[in-house]
């Protein structure tokens, strides 16, 4: 009697050859918070198995959501690259903003420099040390600078309270000898008044009369009335008080490069 044909025991499962029927639904991950795992697809039953039969409780296990997806729902590589790109973008924006600010400042500086070149500041007269020559000294030298021949030989009487001394004017002449003192006066007349004041004051103080206490005449330099000009000429004043006695024969020709006028006590 031939052996009975080989039969597959009922309820057996062919795990290696049977494919899931097309009618079974496809499972997909639900939510990351579902205990960190996703639903498993049941293994189809083999020949003779009832529909929907499964391997008891044997479900394929899959890796946790966080392990498969990396950081924040994406792969670690994508996250790192995204972070680097964000940092580079912020750096570029910052550099662009800084460059724009510096460019604006540079533009303002160039505009200010151009304005300064177009409209240079005018130095004040008090701050300038450059000597300036007056066009005419007539107002301070009794017209000696414009009419020397006419003015030479004229007389001037000093202030009443200073003794009313009389002086003879000589334009474009200088007196000889070292001065008793030098000072700045407003004009030629004030220089001659100083000569009288010198003699009157020293006679009152010392009660003696000699060449050191008596003024015999003056030399007046109009240019040095301006202190900037005096500084350039290293002059300690524009009025030089000379000792007595002085005479017309004592006058000399001017040897400096500006006008000098003399007056001697008559």
PEWO-V359903 format. One record per helix or strand of 3 or more residues. SS is the DSSP state (H for helix, E for strand). FROM is the first residue (numbers start at 1). TO is the last residue. If there is no record, write none. Layout:
ss: (SS & SS)
from: (FROM & FROM)
to: (TO & TO)
//
This chain:
ss: (H & H & H & E & H & E & E & H & E & H & H & E & H & E)
from: (65 & 76 & 148 & 155 & 160 & 166 & 179 & 188 & 215 & 222 & 227 & 239 & 248 & 261)
to: (69 & 118 & 151 & 157 & 162 & 170 & 183 & 206 & 220 & 225 & 232 & 243 & 250 & 265)
//
